Amino acid sequence: MKIKKELWILTLIGVLVGFFIVRLLDAQHPQLGISSMLSPQSLDQYLEGRSLVKIEQYIKDAKILEEERDTLLEEIRALEEIIDQYEKEAAERIHRGEQIREELQKSRMVANMIDVEGPGIEIILDDRKRDSILDSDPDMLGYYIVHDSDLLEVVNELRAAGAEAIAINGVRIIGTSRISCGGPTINVGKEQRFTPPFIIHAVGDPEALFSYFQREDSIYQTLMFWGLRFEIKKKDLIQIPRFIGDVEYKYAKPIEEGE
């Protein structure tokens, strides 16, 4: 009886020791807790199931990322269209602004309101030298000096030859410029007065401007006949300043369309 009791006690102790050993192994290697109780076939099925779950989750995650990517691409395309529209509008404004600037520049040129430069000619016009005038011929003195009418003739011939800009002694000549006699001086423009020599600059085709004064009826032939100084030089670059002053129209006004 005593022996059976001892065997039972030993058996119980063995079971408890085995139980604690299994718990200890499970604590150190949790994966062995299930796999140790499964057969090799069951273990393969279990691992395959775990892999399928992970793959399905990866597929779901990839689909979510693709949807997010597609949404972002749509937003990018929409923003690109907006930027493209802004660029087109900006280009149109720049182009229109450039057209307006060019039109204003042309208008200023027509109105003689800007400095200009280009090829042309230079004319020096001066009285006849005093030592070549005969003292016995005082009545002829008027033929040996430059008059306002001579300057007007030169300006008119320059315009007829195609001059695009003209200046006398640095004063821009426009359609309303005054050239008149002022006693021993000549009035040029609104307030300027000059005595000879007169230096006239004109921008245009140098050959055409020069050739125009070679005509038989040119003012050049007349003044040279009387011994006045009339020099013409072709120039590659002539600079003419802008018109200084006001141009007022008190009575003339533009005709509106439809009137």
Sequence and secondary structure as in RCSB ss.txt:
>XXXX:A:sequence
MKIKKELWILTLIGVLVGFFIVRLLDAQHPQLGISSMLSPQSLDQYLEGRSLVKIEQYIKDAKILEEERDTLLEE
IRALEEIIDQYEKEAAERIHRGEQIREELQKSRMVANMIDVEGPGIEIILDDRKRDSILDSDPDMLGYYIVHDSD
LLEVVNELRAAGAEAIAINGVRIIGTSRISCGGPTINVGKEQRFTPPFIIHAVGDPEALFSYFQREDSIYQTLMF
WGLRFEIKKKDLIQIPRFIGDVEYKYAKPIEEGE
>XXXX:A:secstr
 HHHHHHHHHHHHHHHHHHHHHHHHHHH THHHHHTTS HHHHHHHHHHHHHHHHHHHHHHHHHHHHHHHHHHHH
HHHHHHHHHHHHHHHHHHHHHHHHHHHHHHHHHHHTT S EEEEEEEEEEE   GGGS TT GGGGGGGS  HHH
HHHHHHHHHHTT SEEEETTEE  TT  EEEETTEEEETTTEEE S EEEEEES HHHHHHHTTSTTSHHHHHHH
TT EEEEEEEEEEEE    S    SS     TT 
